[in-house]
Amino acid sequence: MNGSINNTTEVRGDLCPRVGVVSWYSCIFELYAPSAFFVDKYVSPILYFIGLVGNLLTIKIWSRRIRKTNTSALYLTVLAVSDLVLLALHSVMELQFTWNVSTLNKLVWCPTFFVFYMFAQYMSPLLIMGFTLERFISIAIPFKGERFSRRNRGALEIVAIIILSLLLAVPQVFGWTVFPDGECQGTGIKFFEIWIWVSDILVFCAFPLASLILNILVINALSRSFRLRRDTVPSFKLNSFSSKLLKTRRKEQTKQRSLRVSTVTLLCVSFYRLFTVIPVAIIFALQYRIPTGDETLSVSEIGKDSTWKTFFDYLIAKKIIDEIGLSQYSLNCFLYYLTANYFRNEVCRLFRSLTECRVGITEFRGRRRGTESSSKGTLLSTQKSFYD
């Protein structure tokens, strides 16, 4: 491809016509960085499908455990909903910038879309941060944690997180617009660039790191309390008072065990989000240090330019890291399956019921066919005996 372009500059100079900035860049990238386009076009749909099935399954399972005193299920359900919304919005953006389908080229819809898109992105780390802080208070300061549960603060905390995420996303209105060429593009306003830097560092770096630190502190607190209770078990004869004390202690141990399990689940989710978010933040920061080449060059000259070649290498790495970052919105169901007994049992029960339903339908059809064949055989034998 590159050789044919270089040898026919005049003949194929219009290979990437300048009808629009976004479409021209897409054409250039598809010519000289096809690997980046391959990742975008064929890896993203796989993550969309996994995320659709996994998040719907997560919503179905965790929503059953939403109670006044169980904020974990509420947070995980809302997290799955926000992930599902983000994947849907991301697919719309991919149609615009990867497949060249006009999905955002409307004057009002262009900036509004990115408000909702960034809102969904901000929801994920803020939800994990809020859940982690609530769990830290409930374990490190148990009396206040019980007060939180009794007052049903989980719903109020989620409402506060939604409002904060929306406020952080509203400045996207100033960052995107439809240009005279009819395409949705960034405005390049200085205020918007500064806001993106501040908000991204806060939400995608500071909050995940704080969540990870708080989760580690929670694990240490749980392990210390478990060792303390194990070392201070009193020895006494069983009577009415001691039996009540044993029952209370068993209830506390069961509660602590469930807290440990849910905290391990949250720790895995937080760590995976941190693992996927930080590379995306780093590659995003590098984009200002790796500029594109001279846009006035012809298509064949772009293939020879060293600045453009460096940018194409960066683009391929960026697309791969972006897909790794996108996986955090699709693969949570696997973390829940590996770390949460309740989630794993519910998945197995659901799969078992579907299998039994399918087996039951097969057996029913088999019996029906058997009945029909036996009735046909009886009729034939009756006809034969009659004619004999």
N, C-alpha and C positions, 0 to 999 in steps of 0.2 A: 504493500500500500504506500509506504513512504517513498519507495523508489519511483513508482508511477507518478506520484505528486511532484517529485523533484524534477523529473524529466519533461513534464508538461505544464510548466508554470502558466504560460499564456493560454493554453487550451482549456485548462481546468482551474483557472483562477477564480471562477465563481463556484467552486465546490462547496464553500461555506459562505453563501451570500449574507451580506450585512443587513438583513431585514429587521433584526432586533438583537440587542446585546445578549440576552439569555440564550436565544436560539443559536447565535454565532458561537458563543463559548461552548455550548453543548456539542456543536458540530466539531469544533477544534478538539475538545476533550475526547470525543468518540473516535477521532482519527488517530490521535497521538497517545492517548491513555485508555485504550479499550478495556484493560483489566479493571479500571475503576468503574467503567460503565457496566461491565459484566457483574461485578459485585453488587452494584446498585440494582440492576435489573433482575437478578436471579437469586440473590441471598435474602434481600428484603422481603419478597413475597413468602419465602419459607418461614421467616420470623413472624410475619403477619399471621399466617395460618396457625403456627404453634401458639402465638399469643392470644389469638381469638379463642381457640379451644381451651387453653390453659387458664386464661382469666375468667372465662365463663364458668369453668369447672370450679375455680377458686371462689368465685362469688356464690355459686350454688352451695358449696360446702361450708364456708366460713359464715355465711349469713344465717345459717341454722343455729349458730352458737352465740348470736348477738343477744346479750342480756344486759340488765342494768349494771351488773358487777363484772361483766366480761368485756373490757374495752379492747382486748387483743383482737377478738374476732371482728369488732367494728372497724378498727384501724386497717386490718388486712383486707376486709371487704371493700372499703373505700379506696385502698391502694390498688386493688385489682380493677376497680371501675375507672380510676384515673389512668392506669396503664392501658386499658382498653380504648379509652378516648384518645390517648396520645397516639396509639398505633393507627387508629382510623385517620387522625389528622396528618400523621406522617405519610400515609399512603396517598393522601391528596397532594401533599407537597412533592412526593416522588413523581406523581403523574405530571406535575408542572415542570420540574427541573430536570428530570431524567428521561421521561417519555415524550416531552414536548406537547403534552395535552393541556389546553388552556383551561385550567381549573381555578386560577387565582387572578386572572386578568380583568378584574372588576374594581372600579374605583373605591368603593366602600368595603368590599369583601377582602381586598388585598391586605390592608392593615388590620382589619378585624380578625382575619384568620390567624395572623401571627400573635395576636393577643391571646386567643384561645390555645394556640399551640404552645406558647411559652408558659401559659397558665398550667397546662397539663404537665409540662416538664418540671415546673417549680413544685407542684403538688407532691411528687414522689419523695424527694429528700426532706421536705418539710413534714410530711406525714411520718416518715421514719424518725425524724428528730423529735416530734411531739410524742410519738409512742415510746421512744427510748427514755425521754425525760419523765413521762408518766410512770414507766416501769421502774426507773431509778428511784423516784419518790416513794413508790409503793413498797420497795424492798429496803432502801436505806433509811427511810422515815416511815415505818409501817403504819403508825397512827394517822398520819396525814394521808397516806395511801388509802386507808379504809374510808376516811372522810371523802376522798375523791370519788371512790366507788359508790358510796352511799348517795352522793349528790348527783350521780350520773354526769360527771364532768366530761366524759369522752365525747359526747355529741357536741357540747359547747366548744371543746378544743378543736374539733374538726371544722366547725363553722369558722372559728378564728383563723385556722390554717387556710381555708378557702379564701377568706377575705384578704389575708396577707399575700397569697399567691396571685390573686387578681390585681392587687395594687402594684406588685412587682412587674406584672405583665402589661399593665396599661400603657406605659411609655412606648411599647411597640408600635403604637399608632403613629408616632413621629418617625419611625425608622423605615417604614415601607409605604410605597405609593405606586400608582400606575403611571409610567412615563409616556411621553407622546408617541413612542413606538408601539404602545399598547401592551407592554409587558410589566408585570409586577416585579419591582426591583427595590433594593435598599437605597435610602435617600442619602446616606453618608453624612448625616448631621453630626457635628462634634458631640453635642449633648447625648445623642443616642449611643455613640460609641463608648463614651465614658460610663453611661448607665449600664450598658451590657457588661463591661469589664467589672464594675462594682457588684452588680447583682449576680453574675455568674461565679465570681470568686466566693461570694457569700453563700450562695445556695448550693453550688456544686463542689466546693472544696471545704469551706469552713464547717458547714452543717454535717456533711458525712463524716469528717474527722471527729467532730464533737460527739456524734452518735456512736462511733466506734469506741471512743474513750469511755463514754458512759456505759456502754455495754460491757466493756472489760471490767469496769468497777462493779457492775451488777453481778457479774460472774464471780468475782472475788468475794463480794458480800454474801452471796448464796453459799459458796463453798465454806466460808468461815462459820456461818450460822449452822450449816450441816455438821461440821466437825464439833462445834460447841455443844450442840444438842446430843450428838453421839457420845461425847466424853462425859456429859453430865447427866446420864440416865440414872435416876435414883433406884435403889434396891429396897423394896418394901413388900409386905405381904398383901395379897389381893383382898380388898374389902370394898365396900360401896364407894368410899371416897377415892381409893386408888384406881378402881375400875373407871370411874368418871374421868380421872386425871389421864389414864391411859387412852381413853377414847378421844379426849381433847388433844392429846399429843399426837395421836394417829391422824386426826383431822388436819392438824398443823403440818405434819410431815407430808400428807397427801397434797396439801396446798402448796408447800414449798417445792415438792417434786414437780407439780404442774407448772409452777413459776419457772423452775429451772429449764424445763423442756421448751416452754414458749420463749424464754430468753435466749436459748441456744438457736431457736428458729430465727428470732429477730437478729441475733448476732450474725448468722450466716447471710441473711438478706442484706444487712448493713454492710458487711464486708464485701459482698459481691457487687453491690452498688458502688462502693468506694473503688473497687478494682476496675470497674468499667467507666466510672465518671472521670477519674483523674486523668487517664490517657486522652480522653476527649477534650478536657480542659487544656491540656498541654498542647495538643495539636491545633486547637483553636487559637491559642496564644501565638503559635508559630506562624500563622497565616499572614501576620503583619510584617514578619521578617523574611518571608519568602514571596516576593511579589511576582505577578505575572510579567511576561516579556512585553516587548513593544507590539502594541495592537495594530500598528500601521503596516506591519510586515505582511507579505503575502502568505498564503497557506503553505507553500513549499519552503519559504524562508523561516517560518515558525518551526518547522521540523529540524532545522539546522541550528537554531539559536540556543546557546547554552543556558540562558536565563529561563527560557521556556522549558527546556529539558529538566532543569532542576524543579520547576514548578510542577511538571507532570509527575515526577517521582514523588513529590510531596502529596500530590492529589491522590495517587494510588494508595499511599500509606494512610491518608486521611479517610478515604472511603472504607478501608478495612477496619480502622479503629472506630469509625462511626457505626459500622455494623456490630462490632463488639459492644459499643455503648447501647445500641438499640436492643440488644439481647436482654438487658436488665428488665425491660418491659414485657418480655415474652417467656422467660424461663423461671419465673418465681415458683411456678407450680412444682417443678422438680425439686427445688429446695424444700418446699413444704412437705413433699412426699418423703424425702430422705430424713427430715428432722422432726416431723410432727406425727405422733402415732394416730391422733384423731383423723388427720387429713389422709393418712395412708389407709386407715381402716375404711374410711368413707369411700375412697377411690376403689378399693378392692370390693366393697359391698356393691357399689354402683356397677362396676364391671361384671361382678358375679350375677347381679340381677339382669343385666343386659344379655349375658351369656345364657342364663337360664331361660330368659324370654325367647331367645333365638332357638335354643334347643327345644323348648316347648312348642314353638311354631313348627319346627321340623318334625317332631314326633306327631303332632296333630295332623300334619299333612301326610305323614307316613301311615298313620292309622286310617285316615280317610281314604288314601289310595288302597290300603289293604282291604277296607270294607267294600270299596267299589269293585276290586278284583274278585273278592270272595262272592259278592252278589252276582257278578257276571259269570263266575264259574258255576254257581248254583243254577243260574238260568240256563246255561249251556247244557249242563248235565240233565236238567229237566227236559229240555227240548230233545236231547239225544234219546233219553229213555222213552219219551213219547213217540218218537218216530220209529224206534226199534219195536 
